[in-house]
Structures are given as C-alpha cells and as structure tokens.
Amino acid sequence: MPDVAETTIEGVTDESAPTPEITEGSADSQPQLFNVKVNGVELEVTADELVKGYMRQADYTQKTQTLAEQQRCCQSTSTRTVSQG
C-alpha cells in the first residue's frame, strides 16, 4: 500500500498540489468601512452592516405604520361606541 503523500489523485500528487497563498492585510480582503453617526457617536461599519441596518429600519418603519393605523381604527371604534352609549 503506498504512502498517502505518494497517492496520485487525477494525476497530481500531494507533494505537487498547489497550496493556497494567504496574504494578510491585503486591500482586497479588507471590507470597505463607512463612517456613520448613531445617537451622536461616530461608528465605522461595513457595507453589509449598512444594508442590514437599512433593511431593519425599513421593516421597523413599516411595522410602526401598521400599528399606528390599527390604533387609529381602535380609537375610532372606541369613540363611536362611547358616543352611542
């Protein structure tokens, strides 16, 4: 039985297989940062965090508007009931 290092897979031995190059601090590997001010505090966030924050804000706004509409309907119904009583 041959050693694992000598085993050939698709014509490439373990010894001749290319190894991935790891570079630290490369500009391509660093996410782009954006400065934002939240409650008077400046923060650096990635584009992904900006998108998630925007989506969260849009969802919050939509839910808040729906809740406000429901409250207006309840208030209107309550006012009519008290007026009729």
Sequence and secondary structure as in RCSB ss.txt:
>XXXX:A:sequence
MPDVAETTIEGVTDESAPTPEITEGSADSQPQLFNVKVNGVELEVTADELVKGYMRQADYTQKTQTLAEQQRCCQ
STSTRTVSQG
>XXXX:A:secstr
   GGG EETTEETTTS      SS TTTS  EEEEEETTEEEEEEHHHHHHHHHHHHHHHHHHHHHHHHHHHHH
HHHHHHHHH 
